[in-house]
Amino acid sequence: MILNSTGNGPDIVLLHGWGLGSAVWAPVVDALAQRCRVHLIDLPGYSGPVTRMDQQSTNMHRQNPHEQTILANACARTPFDAPSRASTDSVSTFVKTADALSNALPEDCILCGWSLGGMLALQVAMQAAIQTENQASLRAPQRIKGLILIAGTPSFTQRADWPHAQPSSLLDAFSEAVRNDAATTLQRFIALLNQGDLQARALSRQMTRLALASPLPDTDTLLTGLSWLRDVDIRAQLPSIKAPTLLIHGEHDPLMPLAAAQWLKDQLPNARLEVFPATAHTPFLADPVRFARQASDFCHEITAR
């Protein structure tokens, strides 16, 4: 995992989704950094673009070698298993990645995840809630002070009792396409996730440029992410998450139906939902000004408590 940081204020950690690394956040980082300390994490198998933030991150780690060691150990503990493993192994690697991510986070941070990153954020928050409960008598410091879930869902794939999702056949088709031609598949994915957005063409061009700013993840990494989307279902654990949660969702999201976010709002004890009208799967790119304002306000609101 690679962590880059910039800005001052409450700590907010940004988690990217499937196929696109931390470069996807570039259009909103500067606005967020005006009021928050922004941390970008590239998940294992992804690498971010070389920017001015890399030097800032290097300086930070020179000042805090303990944090650098945590990140190195977390990355070393999170190898991706081969994508041909059974679904139980897929869920296991998801949980291990969330555990490694938790160890890399600054204390009392707000964890902001987009799409697959939102599922990881939910898993981290659930694990943190259990750990905090077990160590309540020790007054252990909190890892997660709040959550921001963009295009969030507890289960990307449809289940017998979960219609607010995608059929498994979609993931099967994407997995086969990734094996044959990962680069072309990623372009198709970008076009798909922007369907229904008033700015669909402009957003697709922007996201393609952002994707090209970093090396393409290897095939195993992409297939592992797709296996997570197919197998992970966090619905049962949601009541344990007490952290304040801001749900941001596009009105016309073609991948994560708005109904999934509305269900999350009802299940999470301290959640509120902000719907971005006429937007699809990337509301933070479709309306970056509104996103940065709402995210910054939320960070300051909960850290002031």
C-alpha positions in Angstrom: 0.0 0.0 0.0 1.2 3.5 -0.9 0.1 6.4 1.3 0.5 10.0 0.2 -0.6 13.0 2.3 -1.3 16.7 1.8 -3.2 19.5 3.5 -4.1 20.4 7.1 -7.1 19.6 9.3 -9.0 16.5 10.1 -7.5 13.3 8.6 -9.5 11.9 5.6 -8.3 8.8 3.9 -9.4 8.2 0.3 -9.9 4.7 -1.0 -10.2 4.1 -4.7 -12.4 1.5 -6.4 -11.8 -1.3 -8.9 -9.5 -0.8 -11.9 -8.5 2.8 -11.1 -5.9 3.7 -8.5 -5.6 6.8 -6.3 -5.2 9.1 -9.4 -9.0 9.0 -9.7 -9.1 11.5 -6.7 -6.9 14.1 -8.4 -9.7 16.5 -9.3 -10.9 16.8 -5.7 -7.6 16.6 -3.7 -6.7 20.3 -3.7 -10.2 21.4 -2.7 -10.3 18.8 0.2 -6.8 19.8 1.3 -7.8 23.4 1.9 -9.6 22.2 5.1 -8.5 18.6 5.7 -5.4 16.5 5.8 -5.9 14.2 2.8 -4.3 10.8 2.6 -4.3 8.8 -0.6 -3.9 5.0 -0.5 -3.1 2.7 -3.4 -4.3 -0.8 -2.7 -1.9 -3.7 -3.3 -1.4 -4.1 -7.1 -2.1 -0.5 -7.8 0.4 2.4 -8.1 -0.4 6.1 -8.0 1.0 8.8 -10.3 4.2 10.5 -9.3 3.1 13.9 -8.0 4.2 16.6 -5.7 2.4 14.6 -2.9 5.0 11.9 -3.2 7.7 14.2 -1.9 5.4 15.4 0.9 4.7 11.8 1.8 8.4 11.0 1.8 9.1 13.9 4.2 6.3 12.8 6.4 7.7 9.2 6.7 11.2 10.6 7.4 9.6 12.4 10.4 7.6 9.3 11.4 9.5 6.1 10.7 7.1 4.1 12.8 4.3 4.9 10.4 6.5 3.9 7.5 7.2 0.5 9.1 3.4 0.0 9.7 2.7 0.5 6.0 5.5 -1.8 4.9 4.4 -4.5 7.2 0.8 -4.1 6.2 1.7 -4.4 2.5 3.8 -7.5 3.2 0.9 -9.2 5.0 -1.5 -8.7 2.1 -0.5 -10.9 -0.9 -3.3 -11.5 -3.4 -4.2 -15.1 -3.7 -4.7 -16.5 -7.2 -8.1 -15.5 -8.6 -9.0 -19.2 -9.2 -9.4 -19.8 -5.5 -12.9 -20.6 -4.0 -15.2 -17.8 -2.8 -14.2 -18.5 0.8 -10.6 -17.7 -0.1 -11.8 -14.6 -1.9 -13.6 -13.3 1.2 -10.5 -14.2 3.3 -8.2 -12.0 1.1 -10.7 -9.2 1.3 -10.8 -9.4 5.1 -7.0 -9.6 5.3 -6.6 -6.6 3.0 -9.1 -4.6 5.2 -7.0 -5.6 8.3 -3.8 -4.4 6.7 -5.5 -1.2 5.6 -6.7 -0.6 9.2 -3.1 -0.9 10.5 -2.0 1.7 7.9 -4.6 4.3 8.9 -4.0 7.4 11.0 -5.9 7.4 14.3 -9.3 9.1 14.4 -9.5 9.4 10.7 -12.5 9.7 8.4 -12.4 6.8 5.9 -13.8 7.7 2.5 -14.3 4.9 0.0 -15.6 4.9 -3.5 -17.3 1.8 -5.0 -15.2 -1.3 -4.1 -13.2 1.1 -1.8 -16.5 1.7 0.0 -16.9 -2.0 0.6 -13.4 -2.1 2.1 -14.2 0.9 4.2 -17.3 -0.8 5.6 -15.2 -3.9 6.4 -12.5 -1.8 8.1 -15.2 0.1 10.2 -16.8 -3.2 11.2 -13.5 -4.7 12.3 -12.6 -1.4 14.2 -16.0 -1.4 15.9 -15.4 -4.9 17.2 -11.9 -4.1 18.4 -13.0 -0.9 20.1 -15.8 -2.9 21.9 -13.4 -5.5 23.0 -10.9 -3.0 24.3 -13.3 -0.5 25.7 -12.0 -0.9 29.2 -8.5 0.1 27.9 -9.8 3.2 26.2 -8.0 2.3 23.0 -7.7 5.1 20.4 -10.2 4.9 17.6 -9.0 4.2 14.1 -12.2 5.2 12.4 -14.0 8.3 13.5 -16.4 8.5 10.5 -17.2 7.0 7.1 -17.9 8.6 3.8 -19.2 6.0 1.3 -19.5 7.1 -2.4 -21.6 4.8 -4.5 -21.6 2.4 -1.6 -23.1 -1.0 -1.2 -22.8 -4.0 1.2 -23.1 -6.4 -1.7 -22.3 -5.7 -5.4 -23.8 -9.0 -6.6 -27.5 -9.9 -6.5 -28.5 -12.5 -3.9 -31.8 -14.3 -3.3 -32.8 -11.6 -0.8 -30.8 -8.7 -2.3 -32.1 -7.3 -5.6 -30.3 -3.9 -5.4 -27.2 -5.1 -7.2 -25.8 -6.6 -10.4 -26.2 -10.2 -11.7 -23.2 -12.4 -11.2 -23.2 -12.9 -15.0 -21.9 -9.3 -15.4 -18.8 -10.1 -13.2 -18.3 -13.4 -15.1 -18.2 -11.5 -18.4 -15.8 -8.9 -17.0 -13.5 -11.5 -15.6 -13.3 -13.3 -19.0 -12.7 -9.9 -20.7 -9.9 -9.0 -18.3 -8.2 -12.3 -19.0 -8.3 -11.5 -22.7 -7.6 -7.8 -22.8 -7.4 -5.9 -19.5 -6.8 -2.5 -21.0 -9.8 -2.6 -23.4 -12.0 -4.0 -20.6 -11.1 -1.1 -18.3 -12.1 1.4 -21.0 -15.4 -0.4 -21.3 -15.9 -0.3 -17.6 -15.3 3.5 -17.5 -17.9 4.0 -20.2 -20.4 1.7 -18.3 -20.1 3.4 -14.9 -20.8 6.8 -16.4 -24.0 5.7 -18.2 -26.9 7.8 -17.2 -24.8 10.8 -16.2 -25.5 14.1 -17.9 -21.7 14.5 -18.3 -21.1 10.9 -19.3 -18.8 11.6 -22.3 -16.8 14.3 -20.5 -16.4 12.1 -17.4 -15.4 9.1 -19.4 -12.7 11.1 -21.1 -11.5 12.5 -17.8 -11.4 9.1 -16.1 -9.5 7.6 -19.0 -6.9 10.3 -18.6 -6.7 9.6 -14.9 -6.4 5.9 -15.5 -3.6 6.4 -17.9 -1.7 8.5 -15.3 -0.7 5.3 -13.5 0.4 1.8 -14.7 -2.5 -0.5 -15.3 -3.0 -3.0 -12.5 -1.9 -6.5 -13.5 -4.5 -9.2 -14.5 -4.4 -11.0 -11.2 -5.1 -7.8 -9.2 -8.1 -7.0 -11.5 -9.4 -10.5 -11.2 -9.1 -10.5 -7.4 -11.1 -7.3 -7.2 -13.8 -8.8 -9.4 -13.9 -11.9 -7.1 -14.4 -9.6 -4.1 -17.3 -7.9 -5.9 -18.8 -11.3 -6.6 -18.3 -12.9 -3.2 -18.3 -10.3 -0.5 -21.6 -9.6 1.4 -21.3 -7.4 4.5 -25.0 -6.9 5.2 -25.1 -9.0 8.4 -22.3 -7.0 10.1 -23.6 -3.5 9.4 -25.4 -3.0 12.8 -22.0 -3.1 14.6 -20.9 0.0 12.7 -21.7 3.0 15.0 -19.4 5.5 13.3 -21.2 8.6 11.8 -21.6 7.9 8.1 -22.1 10.2 5.1 -23.5 8.3 2.0 -23.0 10.1 -1.3 -24.8 8.5 -4.3 -25.6 9.3 -7.8 -29.2 9.4 -8.7 -28.7 7.4 -11.9 -25.9 5.1 -10.7 -25.9 2.1 -13.2 -23.7 -0.2 -11.1 -24.8 0.5 -7.5 -28.5 1.2 -7.6 -29.7 4.1 -5.4 -31.9 1.6 -3.5 -28.7 0.1 -2.1 -27.7 3.4 -0.6 -31.2 4.0 0.8 -31.0 0.5 2.4 -27.6 1.4 3.9 -29.0 4.6 5.3 -31.7 2.6 7.1 -29.3 -0.1 8.4 -26.4 2.0 9.6 -27.3 3.6 13.0 -25.7 7.0 12.3 -26.0 7.5 8.6 -27.3 10.2 6.3 -27.7 10.1 2.5 -26.9 12.9 0.0 -28.1 12.2 -3.5 -26.4 13.9 -6.4 -29.0 14.5 -9.1 -28.5 13.5 -12.8 -25.2 11.7 -11.9 -24.0 8.1 -12.2 -21.3 6.2 -10.4 -18.8 9.0 -9.9 -20.7 11.9 -8.2 -17.4 13.2 -6.7 -16.2 13.8 -10.3 -19.5 15.0 -11.7 -19.8 17.7 -9.0 -16.4 18.0 -7.3 -17.2 21.4 -5.7 -20.3 20.0 -3.9 -18.5 16.8 -3.0 -15.5 18.6 -1.5 -17.7 21.0 0.5 -19.9 18.2 1.9 -17.0 15.9 2.7 -15.0 18.7 4.4 -18.0 19.9 6.4 -18.7 16.3 7.5 -15.0 15.8 8.6 -15.1 19.0 10.7 -18.5 18.3 12.1 -17.6 14.9 13.6 -14.1 15.8 14.7 -15.6 18.7 16.7 -17.7 16.3 18.8 
